[in-house]
Amino acid sequence: MVQGSSQQETRRILKLAAADSKKHLAIFFHGGLVSEKGGLETMEKLIGPYSDNSYPLFFIWHSGWNEVLINALPKIVDNAVGYQQLMQYLKQMVAKKLGAELGTKSLEDRMPPLAIALEVVAAADSAGQKPQTKLNAEDEREFVDALAGDAKLQQLFNAPVQYDGNRGIAETVRTTDPFMDPQLLSRASTTEEEEGLKSFGPVQFLSPAFLGQAVKVLRKIFIRFATGRDHGIHLTISEEILRAFYVGAIGKGLWDQMKEETQAAFGDDPATFGGTALLQEIKALGPETFDRITLLGHSAGSIYIFRLLEAAHRQMPGAKFDVVFFAPAATCDLAAQQFERRPDQINRIRTFTMKDPLEQANSIFDNLADVLRPIYPSSLLYAISGLLEEMADEPILGMARFIESSRFRNLDSSVELCAKPLVDGNCSVFSKTAPQSPAGRGSQASTHGGFPTEPETLDSTKDLLAGNWG
């Protein structure tokens, strides 16, 4: 069924399910990584295998937000002057601090030349090394002076810009960075921004808003290094620049809107809201109609499932569900609300996700040209955690980085609430698994988008649908 189907159509489909002798309804929610067309293509691959031991219902919803992110990132990295120059000076500052820690005399006094900085940062990234030294006032002043004296940035801020308030983007006349937040390109500033920059001395302001934001980015990067919330040097720098200067262009608004729509699907009126109609029609069939209801969600489909469970708690009190997640993109905070408040609602649960080294190596550009991989070399879940959620390095349910880590379990109560049932309860499968894994516990998936249809994962899913949970 497609999101937006009428209540009558939903009723018709569920009556067909109720007539099926298996008495097992399986509802699959595809990920936000795919468009409606992609969701239909996934359905065609899964409907046969799922039908062996269930009556499968595929909930096709309107997403495709990722196209904005994937299309925007190469353009920003290749063409946005602000991104390029910020990346240059931030890497130079990181190289300086690394040099001071390593006792490299040629690096410890001033930011090194770009070529040397890139070499130092690349070597440190490969070795998993990052600076732990705190920034000082001299570092920040040197960074601001470098930005303020940069000819390319001066050219950028000397170019006139027109703003389209309705679309929330910059319509450029001669500017060289149409992707940046237009407020940061404006020369207008608040008193707070001007006061914050006075400590750096008499610099020729590009824009107080721009320079103030740049200093915040510098500080956040080093805080993430010091607290272990970084994603490596290059990726952390890139994430913080994008979060601060290009949040509109990378699609965060669309990601937030998509999450809001999953909640809105369970509004009061079943004639208007598809999720509500689905639950109401299941309830109307009676509790004896289905022996089992299994909810299966890939990536952002997990968010839809948590919203469904929340609504089912109100509309169908006492109903229990089996749940299967493939690389779930829901935050640990959202999942923890379910595990803490409504733990008995889930009868059995299984998550399939990648081990962290695979997650880090699975670029969101893997299905595109190889030349794009360095732009964002890690997975979609890393991008959601690092770019699109409110907090950088937001704990995500499908990331082994968080739920397998005792450090994160101690730091964040939501991670602990998720790890107890999934890790301690032996309900998580981390790909790639050993050969001849037990029924329902095998996966060889190595890409985020490939989980539901990867052969061994699909065999495991068929085991679960058959009742073999191991």
C-alpha positions as a Markdown table, in Angstrom:
| # | Residue | x | y | z |
|---|---|---|---|---|
| 1 | Met | 0.0 | 0.0 | 0.0 |
| 2 | Val | 1.2 | 3.5 | -0.7 |
| 3 | Gln | 1.1 | 6.3 | 1.8 |
| 4 | Gly | -2.0 | 8.3 | 1.0 |
| 5 | Ser | -4.1 | 5.3 | 0.1 |
| 6 | Ser | -7.7 | 5.7 | 1.1 |
| 7 | Gln | -9.2 | 4.1 | 4.2 |
| 8 | Gln | -11.3 | 2.0 | 1.9 |
| 9 | Glu | -8.3 | 0.7 | 0.1 |
| 10 | Thr | -6.6 | -0.1 | 3.4 |
| 11 | Arg | -9.6 | -2.0 | 4.5 |
| 12 | Arg | -9.7 | -4.0 | 1.3 |
| 13 | Ile | -6.1 | -5.0 | 1.6 |
| 14 | Leu | -6.4 | -6.0 | 5.2 |
| 15 | Lys | -9.5 | -8.2 | 4.5 |
| 16 | Leu | -7.3 | -10.1 | 2.0 |
| 17 | Ala | -4.7 | -10.5 | 4.6 |
| 18 | Ala | -7.3 | -11.7 | 7.1 |
| 19 | Ala | -8.4 | -14.4 | 4.7 |
| 20 | Asp | -4.9 | -15.8 | 4.4 |
| 21 | Ser | -4.5 | -19.1 | 6.2 |
| 22 | Lys | -1.1 | -18.3 | 7.7 |
| 23 | Lys | -2.7 | -15.7 | 10.0 |
| 24 | His | 0.6 | -13.8 | 10.1 |
| 25 | Leu | 0.7 | -10.2 | 8.9 |
| 26 | Ala | 4.1 | -8.8 | 8.0 |
| 27 | Ile | 4.3 | -5.0 | 7.4 |
| 28 | Phe | 7.5 | -3.7 | 5.8 |
| 29 | Phe | 8.5 | 0.0 | 5.9 |
| 30 | His | 11.3 | 0.9 | 3.4 |
| 31 | Gly | 14.0 | 3.4 | 4.3 |
| 32 | Gly | 14.3 | 7.1 | 3.6 |
| 33 | Leu | 17.3 | 6.4 | 1.4 |
| 34 | Val | 14.8 | 5.4 | -1.4 |
| 35 | Ser | 12.2 | 7.1 | -3.4 |
| 36 | Glu | 8.6 | 5.8 | -3.8 |
| 37 | Lys | 9.8 | 4.1 | -7.0 |
| 38 | Gly | 12.7 | 2.5 | -5.2 |
| 39 | Gly | 10.3 | 1.3 | -2.5 |
| 40 | Leu | 8.2 | -0.4 | -5.1 |
| 41 | Glu | 11.3 | -2.1 | -6.6 |
| 42 | Thr | 12.3 | -3.4 | -3.1 |
| 43 | Met | 8.8 | -4.7 | -2.7 |
| 44 | Glu | 9.1 | -6.7 | -5.9 |
| 45 | Lys | 12.2 | -8.4 | -4.6 |
| 46 | Leu | 10.8 | -9.2 | -1.1 |
| 47 | Ile | 7.2 | -10.1 | -1.7 |
| 48 | Gly | 7.9 | -13.6 | -2.8 |
| 49 | Pro | 10.3 | -14.7 | 0.0 |
| 50 | Tyr | 8.1 | -12.9 | 2.6 |
| 51 | Ser | 5.0 | -14.7 | 1.3 |
| 52 | Asp | 6.2 | -18.1 | 2.3 |
| 53 | Asn | 5.3 | -17.6 | 6.0 |
| 54 | Ser | 3.3 | -14.4 | 6.1 |
| 55 | Tyr | 0.9 | -12.2 | 4.3 |
| 56 | Pro | 3.3 | -9.3 | 3.5 |
| 57 | Leu | 2.1 | -5.7 | 3.4 |
| 58 | Phe | 4.6 | -3.1 | 2.0 |
| 59 | Phe | 4.0 | 0.5 | 3.3 |
| 60 | Ile | 5.4 | 2.7 | 0.5 |
| 61 | Trp | 5.9 | 6.2 | 1.8 |
| 62 | His | 7.2 | 9.4 | 0.2 |
| 63 | Ser | 10.8 | 10.0 | 1.2 |
| 64 | Gly | 13.8 | 10.4 | -1.1 |
| 65 | Trp | 15.3 | 13.3 | 1.0 |
| 66 | Asn | 18.7 | 11.7 | 0.6 |
| 67 | Glu | 18.8 | 12.9 | -3.1 |
| 68 | Val | 19.2 | 16.4 | -1.8 |
| 69 | Leu | 22.2 | 15.4 | 0.4 |
| 70 | Ile | 23.9 | 13.3 | -2.2 |
| 71 | Asn | 23.4 | 15.9 | -4.9 |
| 72 | Ala | 24.5 | 18.8 | -2.8 |
| 73 | Leu | 27.7 | 17.5 | -1.1 |
| 74 | Pro | 29.8 | 17.2 | -4.3 |
| 75 | Lys | 28.7 | 20.7 | -5.4 |
| 76 | Ile | 29.6 | 22.2 | -2.0 |
| 77 | Val | 33.0 | 20.5 | -1.8 |
| 78 | Asp | 34.0 | 21.2 | -5.4 |
| 79 | Asn | 32.5 | 24.7 | -5.8 |
| 80 | Ala | 31.8 | 26.4 | -2.5 |
| 81 | Val | 34.6 | 28.9 | -1.7 |
| 82 | Gly | 33.5 | 29.2 | 1.9 |
| 83 | Tyr | 33.8 | 25.4 | 2.5 |
| 84 | Gln | 37.1 | 25.1 | 0.7 |
| 85 | Gln | 38.8 | 27.9 | 2.5 |
| 86 | Leu | 37.4 | 26.9 | 5.9 |
| 87 | Met | 38.6 | 23.3 | 5.4 |
| 88 | Gln | 42.0 | 24.6 | 4.5 |
| 89 | Tyr | 42.5 | 26.8 | 7.6 |
| 90 | Leu | 40.9 | 24.3 | 10.0 |
| 91 | Lys | 43.3 | 21.5 | 8.8 |
| 92 | Gln | 46.2 | 23.9 | 9.2 |
| 93 | Met | 45.2 | 24.5 | 12.8 |
| 94 | Val | 44.8 | 20.8 | 13.5 |
| 95 | Ala | 48.2 | 20.2 | 12.0 |
| 96 | Lys | 49.7 | 22.9 | 14.2 |
| 97 | Lys | 48.2 | 21.3 | 17.3 |
| 98 | Leu | 49.3 | 17.8 | 16.2 |
| 99 | Gly | 52.8 | 19.2 | 15.7 |
| 100 | Ala | 53.0 | 20.7 | 19.1 |
| 101 | Glu | 51.9 | 17.4 | 20.7 |
| 102 | Leu | 54.4 | 15.4 | 18.7 |
| 103 | Gly | 57.3 | 17.8 | 19.3 |
| 104 | Thr | 57.5 | 18.7 | 15.6 |
| 105 | Lys | 59.3 | 22.1 | 15.9 |
| 106 | Ser | 58.4 | 23.2 | 12.3 |
| 107 | Leu | 54.7 | 22.9 | 13.2 |
| 108 | Glu | 54.3 | 24.0 | 16.7 |
| 109 | Asp | 54.6 | 27.8 | 16.5 |
| 110 | Arg | 52.4 | 28.7 | 13.5 |
| 111 | Met | 49.8 | 27.1 | 11.3 |
| 112 | Pro | 51.9 | 25.3 | 8.7 |
| 113 | Pro | 51.6 | 25.7 | 4.9 |
| 114 | Leu | 48.6 | 23.9 | 3.4 |
| 115 | Ala | 50.6 | 21.2 | 1.6 |
| 116 | Ile | 52.3 | 20.2 | 4.9 |
| 117 | Ala | 49.1 | 20.4 | 6.8 |
| 118 | Leu | 47.3 | 18.1 | 4.4 |
| 119 | Glu | 50.1 | 15.6 | 4.7 |
| 120 | Val | 50.1 | 15.7 | 8.5 |
| 121 | Val | 46.3 | 15.4 | 8.8 |
| 122 | Ala | 46.1 | 12.6 | 6.3 |
| 123 | Ala | 48.7 | 10.6 | 8.1 |
| 124 | Ala | 47.1 | 11.2 | 11.5 |
| 125 | Asp | 43.7 | 10.2 | 10.2 |
| 126 | Ser | 45.1 | 7.0 | 8.8 |
| 127 | Ala | 46.6 | 6.2 | 12.2 |
| 128 | Gly | 43.5 | 7.1 | 14.1 |
| 129 | Gln | 45.3 | 10.0 | 15.8 |
| 130 | Lys | 43.7 | 13.3 | 16.7 |
| 131 | Pro | 44.9 | 16.4 | 18.7 |
| 132 | Gln | 44.0 | 16.4 | 22.4 |
| 133 | Thr | 45.5 | 19.8 | 23.2 |
| 134 | Lys | 43.0 | 22.6 | 24.0 |
| 135 | Leu | 42.8 | 25.7 | 21.9 |
| 136 | Asn | 44.1 | 28.9 | 23.4 |
| 137 | Ala | 43.3 | 32.6 | 22.6 |
| 138 | Glu | 46.4 | 32.9 | 20.3 |
| 139 | Asp | 45.2 | 29.9 | 18.2 |
| 140 | Glu | 41.8 | 31.5 | 17.7 |
| 141 | Arg | 43.2 | 34.9 | 16.8 |
| 142 | Glu | 45.6 | 33.3 | 14.3 |
| 143 | Phe | 42.7 | 31.4 | 12.8 |
| 144 | Val | 40.6 | 34.6 | 12.5 |
| 145 | Asp | 43.5 | 36.6 | 11.1 |
| 146 | Ala | 44.0 | 33.9 | 8.4 |
| 147 | Leu | 40.4 | 34.0 | 7.4 |
| 148 | Ala | 40.2 | 37.8 | 7.4 |
| 149 | Gly | 43.3 | 38.0 | 5.2 |
| 150 | Asp | 42.2 | 35.4 | 2.7 |
| 151 | Ala | 41.8 | 36.9 | -0.8 |
| 152 | Lys | 39.2 | 34.4 | -1.9 |
| 153 | Leu | 37.0 | 35.0 | 1.1 |
| 154 | Gln | 37.3 | 38.8 | 0.6 |
| 155 | Gln | 36.2 | 38.4 | -2.9 |
| 156 | Leu | 33.2 | 36.3 | -1.8 |
| 157 | Phe | 32.1 | 39.0 | 0.7 |
| 158 | Asn | 32.6 | 41.8 | -1.7 |
| 159 | Ala | 30.1 | 40.2 | -4.2 |
| 160 | Pro | 26.5 | 41.4 | -4.0 |
| 161 | Val | 23.9 | 38.9 | -3.0 |
| 162 | Gln | 20.1 | 38.9 | -3.4 |
| 163 | Tyr | 18.0 | 36.9 | -1.0 |
| 164 | Asp | 14.8 | 35.0 | -1.6 |
| 165 | Gly | 13.1 | 34.8 | 1.8 |
| 166 | Asn | 10.4 | 32.5 | 0.6 |
| 167 | Arg | 12.7 | 29.7 | -0.6 |
| 168 | Gly | 15.3 | 30.3 | 2.2 |
| 169 | Ile | 18.3 | 30.3 | -0.2 |
| 170 | Ala | 20.6 | 32.8 | -1.8 |
| 171 | Glu | 20.0 | 33.9 | -5.4 |
| 172 | Thr | 23.4 | 34.9 | -6.5 |
| 173 | Val | 24.4 | 37.9 | -8.6 |
| 174 | Arg | 28.2 | 37.5 | -8.6 |
| 175 | Thr | 28.8 | 35.5 | -5.4 |
| 176 | Thr | 30.9 | 32.3 | -5.6 |
| 177 | Asp | 29.1 | 30.4 | -2.8 |
| 178 | Pro | 25.4 | 30.0 | -3.5 |
| 179 | Phe | 25.1 | 27.1 | -1.0 |
| 180 | Met | 26.0 | 29.0 | 2.2 |
| 181 | Asp | 23.3 | 30.2 | 4.6 |
| 182 | Pro | 22.6 | 33.7 | 3.3 |
| 183 | Gln | 22.5 | 35.2 | 6.8 |
| 184 | Leu | 26.2 | 34.3 | 7.2 |
| 185 | Leu | 27.0 | 36.1 | 3.9 |
| 186 | Ser | 25.3 | 39.3 | 5.1 |
| 187 | Arg | 27.5 | 42.1 | 6.4 |
| 188 | Ala | 24.8 | 42.9 | 9.0 |
| 189 | Ser | 25.7 | 41.7 | 12.4 |
| 190 | Thr | 24.4 | 41.7 | 16.0 |
| 191 | Thr | 26.1 | 43.5 | 18.8 |
| 192 | Glu | 26.8 | 40.1 | 20.4 |
| 193 | Glu | 28.7 | 39.0 | 17.3 |
| 194 | Glu | 30.7 | 42.2 | 17.2 |
| 195 | Glu | 31.5 | 42.0 | 20.9 |
| 196 | Gly | 32.6 | 38.4 | 20.5 |
| 197 | Leu | 35.2 | 39.3 | 17.9 |
| 198 | Lys | 36.7 | 42.3 | 19.7 |
| 199 | Ser | 39.1 | 40.1 | 21.6 |
| 200 | Phe | 40.8 | 39.2 | 18.3 |
| 201 | Gly | 42.0 | 42.7 | 17.7 |
| 202 | Pro | 41.7 | 44.9 | 14.7 |
| 203 | Val | 40.8 | 42.5 | 11.9 |
| 204 | Gln | 39.2 | 43.5 | 8.6 |
| 205 | Phe | 35.9 | 41.9 | 9.0 |
| 206 | Leu | 34.6 | 39.8 | 6.2 |
| 207 | Ser | 31.3 | 39.5 | 8.1 |
| 208 | Pro | 31.0 | 39.3 | 11.9 |
| 209 | Ala | 28.4 | 36.6 | 11.5 |
| 210 | Phe | 30.7 | 34.5 | 9.3 |
| 211 | Leu | 33.8 | 34.9 | 11.5 |
| 212 | Gly | 31.9 | 34.3 | 14.7 |
| 213 | Gln | 30.4 | 31.1 | 13.2 |
| 214 | Ala | 33.9 | 30.0 | 12.0 |
| 215 | Val | 35.3 | 30.4 | 15.6 |
| 216 | Lys | 32.4 | 28.3 | 16.9 |
| 217 | Val | 33.2 | 25.6 | 14.4 |
| 218 | Leu | 36.9 | 25.6 | 15.4 |
| 219 | Arg | 36.0 | 25.2 | 19.0 |
| 220 | Lys | 33.4 | 22.4 | 18.4 |
| 221 | Ile | 35.9 | 20.4 | 16.4 |
| 222 | Phe | 38.4 | 20.4 | 19.2 |
| 223 | Ile | 35.7 | 19.6 | 21.8 |
| 224 | Arg | 34.7 | 16.6 | 19.7 |
| 225 | Phe | 38.3 | 15.4 | 19.5 |
| 226 | Ala | 38.8 | 15.9 | 23.3 |
| 227 | Thr | 35.5 | 14.1 | 24.2 |
| 228 | Gly | 35.8 | 11.2 | 21.7 |
| 229 | Arg | 32.7 | 12.4 | 19.8 |
| 230 | Asp | 34.6 | 12.9 | 16.5 |
| 231 | His | 34.4 | 10.8 | 13.3 |
| 232 | Gly | 38.0 | 11.2 | 12.4 |
| 233 | Ile | 39.8 | 14.4 | 11.5 |
| 234 | His | 38.6 | 15.1 | 8.0 |
| 235 | Leu | 35.1 | 13.9 | 8.5 |
| 236 | Thr | 34.7 | 15.9 | 11.7 |
| 237 | Ile | 35.9 | 19.1 | 10.1 |
| 238 | Ser | 33.7 | 18.6 | 7.1 |
| 239 | Glu | 30.6 | 17.8 | 9.3 |
| 240 | Glu | 31.1 | 20.9 | 11.5 |
| 241 | Ile | 31.5 | 23.2 | 8.5 |
| 242 | Leu | 28.4 | 21.8 | 6.8 |
| 243 | Arg | 26.3 | 21.9 | 10.0 |
| 244 | Ala | 27.3 | 25.6 | 10.6 |
| 245 | Phe | 27.3 | 27.1 | 7.1 |
| 246 | Tyr | 25.4 | 24.8 | 4.8 |
| 247 | Val | 22.6 | 23.3 | 6.9 |
| 248 | Gly | 19.9 | 24.3 | 4.4 |
| 249 | Ala | 21.7 | 23.0 | 1.3 |
| 250 | Ile | 22.4 | 19.5 | 2.8 |
| 251 | Gly | 18.8 | 18.8 | 3.4 |
| 252 | Lys | 18.5 | 18.9 | 7.2 |
| 253 | Gly | 15.1 | 20.6 | 6.9 |
| 254 | Leu | 13.8 | 17.8 | 4.7 |
| 255 | Trp | 15.1 | 15.2 | 7.1 |
| 256 | Asp | 13.3 | 16.9 | 10.0 |
| 257 | Gln | 10.2 | 17.2 | 7.9 |
| 258 | Met | 10.3 | 13.5 | 7.0 |
| 259 | Lys | 10.5 | 12.6 | 10.7 |
| 260 | Glu | 7.6 | 14.9 | 11.5 |
| 261 | Glu | 5.6 | 13.2 | 8.7 |
| 262 | Thr | 6.1 | 9.8 | 10.3 |
| 263 | Gln | 4.4 | 11.2 | 13.4 |
| 264 | Ala | 1.7 | 13.1 | 11.5 |
| 265 | Ala | 0.7 | 9.8 | 9.8 |
| 266 | Phe | -1.0 | 8.8 | 13.1 |
| 267 | Gly | -3.3 | 11.8 | 13.5 |
| 268 | Asp | -6.8 | 11.5 | 14.8 |
| 269 | Asp | -8.8 | 11.1 | 11.5 |
| 270 | Pro | -8.4 | 7.7 | 9.8 |
| 271 | Ala | -9.8 | 9.2 | 6.6 |
| 272 | Thr | -6.9 | 11.5 | 6.4 |
| 273 | Phe | -4.0 | 9.8 | 8.2 |
| 274 | Gly | -2.8 | 6.5 | 6.6 |
| 275 | Gly | -1.1 | 5.1 | 9.7 |
| 276 | Thr | -4.2 | 5.6 | 11.8 |
| 277 | Ala | -6.3 | 4.0 | 9.2 |
| 278 | Leu | -4.0 | 1.0 | 9.1 |
| 279 | Leu | -4.2 | 0.5 | 12.9 |
| 280 | Gln | -7.9 | 1.1 | 13.0 |
| 281 | Glu | -8.6 | -1.5 | 10.3 |
| 282 | Ile | -6.4 | -4.1 | 12.0 |
| 283 | Lys | -8.2 | -3.5 | 15.3 |
| 284 | Ala | -11.6 | -3.8 | 13.5 |
| 285 | Leu | -10.7 | -7.3 | 12.3 |
| 286 | Gly | -10.4 | -8.4 | 15.9 |
| 287 | Pro | -7.5 | -9.8 | 18.0 |
| 288 | Glu | -8.1 | -13.4 | 16.8 |
| 289 | Thr | -7.6 | -12.5 | 13.1 |
| 290 | Phe | -3.8 | -12.7 | 13.2 |
| 291 | Asp | -1.7 | -14.9 | 15.4 |
| 292 | Arg | 1.3 | -12.7 | 14.8 |
| 293 | Ile | 2.0 | -9.2 | 13.4 |
| 294 | Thr | 5.7 | -8.6 | 12.4 |
| 295 | Leu | 6.9 | -5.1 | 11.7 |
| 296 | Leu | 10.0 | -4.8 | 9.5 |
| 297 | Gly | 11.8 | -1.5 | 9.0 |
| 298 | His | 14.8 | -0.5 | 7.0 |
| 299 | Ser | 16.8 | 2.7 | 7.9 |
| 300 | Ala | 14.3 | 5.5 | 8.4 |
| 301 | Gly | 11.5 | 2.9 | 8.3 |
| 302 | Ser | 12.5 | 2.2 | 11.9 |
| 303 | Ile | 11.3 | 5.7 | 12.8 |
| 304 | Tyr | 7.9 | 4.9 | 11.2 |
| 305 | Ile | 7.7 | 1.7 | 13.3 |
| 306 | Phe | 8.4 | 3.5 | 16.6 |
| 307 | Arg | 5.6 | 6.0 | 15.8 |
| 308 | Leu | 3.3 | 3.1 | 14.9 |
| 309 | Leu | 4.0 | 1.4 | 18.2 |
| 310 | Glu | 3.4 | 4.6 | 20.0 |
| 311 | Ala | 0.0 | 5.0 | 18.3 |
| 312 | Ala | -0.9 | 1.3 | 18.7 |
| 313 | His | -0.3 | 1.6 | 22.5 |
| 314 | Arg | -3.2 | 4.1 | 22.5 |
| 315 | Gln | -5.5 | 2.5 | 19.8 |
| 316 | Met | -4.8 | -1.2 | 20.4 |
| 317 | Pro | -3.8 | -1.6 | 24.1 |
| 318 | Gly | -2.4 | -5.0 | 24.9 |
| 319 | Ala | -1.4 | -5.7 | 21.3 |
| 320 | Lys | 2.1 | -7.3 | 20.8 |
| 321 | Phe | 4.4 | -7.2 | 17.8 |
| 322 | Asp | 7.5 | -8.8 | 16.6 |
| 323 | Val | 10.0 | -6.3 | 15.2 |
| 324 | Val | 12.8 | -6.6 | 12.7 |
| 325 | Phe | 15.1 | -3.7 | 12.0 |
| 326 | Phe | 17.7 | -3.4 | 9.2 |
| 327 | Ala | 20.3 | -0.7 | 9.8 |
| 328 | Pro | 17.8 | 1.4 | 11.8 |
| 329 | Ala | 18.2 | 5.2 | 11.5 |
| 330 | Ala | 16.1 | 6.0 | 14.5 |
| 331 | Thr | 17.9 | 7.8 | 17.3 |
| 332 | Cys | 18.7 | 5.9 | 20.5 |
| 333 | Asp | 16.6 | 8.6 | 22.3 |
| 334 | Leu | 13.5 | 7.7 | 20.3 |
| 335 | Ala | 14.1 | 4.0 | 20.7 |
| 336 | Ala | 14.8 | 4.3 | 24.4 |
| 337 | Gln | 11.3 | 5.8 | 24.9 |
| 338 | Gln | 9.8 | 2.6 | 23.6 |
| 339 | Phe | 12.1 | 0.3 | 25.6 |
| 340 | Glu | 11.6 | 2.2 | 28.8 |
| 341 | Arg | 7.8 | 3.0 | 28.6 |
| 342 | Arg | 6.3 | 0.2 | 26.6 |
| 343 | Pro | 8.8 | -2.8 | 26.8 |
| 344 | Asp | 6.0 | -5.4 | 26.8 |
| 345 | Gln | 4.6 | -4.2 | 23.5 |
| 346 | Ile | 7.4 | -5.8 | 21.6 |
| 347 | Asn | 7.2 | -9.6 | 21.8 |
| 348 | Arg | 10.6 | -10.3 | 20.0 |
| 349 | Ile | 13.1 | -8.0 | 18.3 |
| 350 | Arg | 16.0 | -8.5 | 16.0 |
| 351 | Thr | 18.3 | -5.8 | 14.5 |
| 352 | Phe | 20.7 | -6.3 | 11.6 |
| 353 | Thr | 23.4 | -3.7 | 11.2 |
| 354 | Met | 27.1 | -3.4 | 10.3 |
| 355 | Lys | 30.1 | -3.7 | 12.5 |
| 356 | Asp | 31.6 | -0.2 | 12.9 |
| 357 | Pro | 34.7 | -0.7 | 10.5 |
| 358 | Leu | 32.2 | -1.6 | 7.7 |
| 359 | Glu | 30.0 | 1.3 | 8.6 |
| 360 | Gln | 32.9 | 3.7 | 8.4 |
| 361 | Ala | 34.0 | 2.3 | 5.0 |
| 362 | Asn | 30.5 | 2.3 | 3.4 |
| 363 | Ser | 30.5 | 5.7 | 1.7 |
| 364 | Ile | 27.1 | 7.2 | 0.9 |
| 365 | Phe | 28.5 | 7.5 | -2.6 |
| 366 | Asp | 29.3 | 3.8 | -3.0 |
| 367 | Asn | 26.8 | 3.3 | -5.8 |
| 368 | Leu | 28.1 | 6.3 | -7.7 |
| 369 | Ala | 31.5 | 7.3 | -9.1 |
| 370 | Asp | 34.6 | 6.3 | -7.0 |
| 371 | Val | 35.9 | 9.8 | -7.3 |
| 372 | Leu | 33.0 | 10.9 | -5.0 |
| 373 | Arg | 33.8 | 8.5 | -2.1 |
| 374 | Pro | 36.3 | 10.9 | -0.3 |
| 375 | Ile | 33.7 | 13.6 | -0.1 |
| 376 | Tyr | 31.9 | 11.6 | 2.6 |
| 377 | Pro | 33.6 | 8.2 | 3.0 |
| 378 | Ser | 31.3 | 6.8 | 5.7 |
| 379 | Ser | 27.7 | 5.4 | 5.7 |
| 380 | Leu | 24.4 | 7.1 | 5.7 |
| 381 | Leu | 23.9 | 6.4 | 9.4 |
| 382 | Tyr | 27.2 | 8.3 | 10.0 |
| 383 | Ala | 25.8 | 11.2 | 7.9 |
| 384 | Ile | 22.6 | 11.2 | 9.9 |
| 385 | Ser | 24.5 | 11.2 | 13.2 |
| 386 | Gly | 27.1 | 13.7 | 12.1 |
| 387 | Leu | 25.1 | 16.1 | 9.9 |
| 388 | Leu | 21.4 | 15.9 | 10.2 |
| 389 | Glu | 20.4 | 15.4 | 13.9 |
| 390 | Glu | 20.4 | 18.2 | 16.4 |
| 391 | Met | 23.6 | 17.1 | 18.1 |
| 392 | Ala | 26.7 | 16.1 | 16.2 |
| 393 | Asp | 27.5 | 12.4 | 16.8 |
| 394 | Glu | 23.9 | 11.8 | 17.9 |
| 395 | Pro | 23.6 | 8.1 | 19.0 |
| 396 | Ile | 21.8 | 6.1 | 16.3 |
| 397 | Leu | 20.2 | 2.8 | 17.0 |
| 398 | Gly | 21.7 | 1.0 | 14.0 |
| 399 | Met | 25.3 | 2.1 | 14.7 |
| 400 | Ala | 27.5 | -0.5 | 16.5 |
| 401 | Arg | 29.7 | 2.5 | 17.4 |
| 402 | Phe | 27.2 | 3.4 | 20.1 |
| 403 | Ile | 25.3 | 0.3 | 21.3 |
| 404 | Glu | 28.4 | -1.9 | 21.5 |
| 405 | Ser | 30.4 | 0.7 | 23.4 |
| 406 | Ser | 30.6 | 0.6 | 27.2 |
| 407 | Arg | 31.8 | 4.2 | 27.1 |
| 408 | Phe | 28.7 | 5.4 | 25.3 |
| 409 | Arg | 26.5 | 3.3 | 27.5 |
| 410 | Asn | 28.0 | 5.1 | 30.5 |
| 411 | Leu | 27.8 | 8.5 | 28.9 |
| 412 | Asp | 24.2 | 8.4 | 27.5 |
| 413 | Ser | 21.3 | 6.7 | 29.3 |
| 414 | Ser | 19.4 | 6.3 | 26.0 |
| 415 | Val | 22.2 | 4.2 | 24.6 |
| 416 | Glu | 22.1 | 2.1 | 27.8 |
| 417 | Leu | 18.4 | 1.6 | 27.5 |
| 418 | Cys | 18.8 | 0.4 | 23.9 |
| 419 | Ala | 21.9 | -1.8 | 24.5 |
| 420 | Lys | 20.2 | -3.8 | 27.3 |
| 421 | Pro | 17.6 | -5.5 | 25.1 |
| 422 | Leu | 19.6 | -5.5 | 21.9 |
| 423 | Val | 23.2 | -6.4 | 23.0 |
| 424 | Asp | 22.7 | -7.9 | 26.4 |
| 425 | Gly | 19.6 | -9.6 | 25.2 |
| 426 | Asn | 21.5 | -11.1 | 22.2 |
| 427 | Cys | 19.0 | -9.6 | 19.8 |
| 428 | Ser | 21.5 | -7.8 | 17.5 |
| 429 | Val | 23.2 | -9.2 | 14.4 |
| 430 | Phe | 26.4 | -7.4 | 13.4 |
| 431 | Ser | 27.4 | -8.0 | 9.8 |
| 432 | Lys | 29.4 | -9.7 | 8.5 |
| 433 | Thr | 28.7 | -12.8 | 10.6 |
| 434 | Ala | 30.6 | -16.0 | 10.8 |
| 435 | Pro | 29.8 | -18.8 | 8.2 |
| 436 | Gln | 26.9 | -21.1 | 9.1 |
| 437 | Ser | 25.3 | -18.7 | 11.7 |
| 438 | Pro | 22.3 | -20.0 | 13.5 |
| 439 | Ala | 18.8 | -19.5 | 12.0 |
| 440 | Gly | 17.8 | -15.8 | 12.0 |
| 441 | Arg | 21.3 | -14.6 | 12.9 |
| 442 | Gly | 23.2 | -14.4 | 9.6 |
| 443 | Ser | 24.1 | -11.4 | 7.5 |
| 444 | Gln | 26.8 | -10.6 | 5.0 |
| 445 | Ala | 25.5 | -7.1 | 4.2 |
| 446 | Ser | 28.2 | -4.6 | 3.6 |
| 447 | Thr | 26.2 | -1.6 | 2.4 |
| 448 | His | 23.5 | 0.4 | 4.1 |
| 449 | Gly | 21.0 | 0.2 | 1.3 |
| 450 | Gly | 21.6 | -3.5 | 0.6 |
| 451 | Phe | 20.4 | -5.0 | 3.9 |
| 452 | Pro | 16.9 | -6.2 | 3.3 |
| 453 | Thr | 17.7 | -7.9 | 0.0 |
| 454 | Glu | 21.2 | -9.3 | 0.8 |
| 455 | Pro | 20.9 | -13.1 | 0.4 |
| 456 | Glu | 22.0 | -14.2 | 3.9 |
| 457 | Thr | 20.1 | -11.4 | 5.6 |
| 458 | Leu | 17.0 | -12.3 | 3.6 |
| 459 | Asp | 17.4 | -16.0 | 4.6 |
| 460 | Ser | 17.6 | -14.9 | 8.2 |
| 461 | Thr | 14.5 | -12.7 | 7.7 |
| 462 | Lys | 12.6 | -15.7 | 6.3 |
| 463 | Asp | 13.7 | -17.7 | 9.4 |
| 464 | Leu | 12.2 | -15.1 | 11.6 |
| 465 | Leu | 9.0 | -14.9 | 9.6 |
| 466 | Ala | 8.8 | -18.7 | 10.0 |
| 467 | Gly | 9.1 | -18.3 | 13.8 |
| 468 | Asn | 12.7 | -19.5 | 14.0 |
| 469 | Trp | 14.2 | -16.7 | 16.2 |
| 470 | Gly | 17.0 | -18.8 | 17.7 |
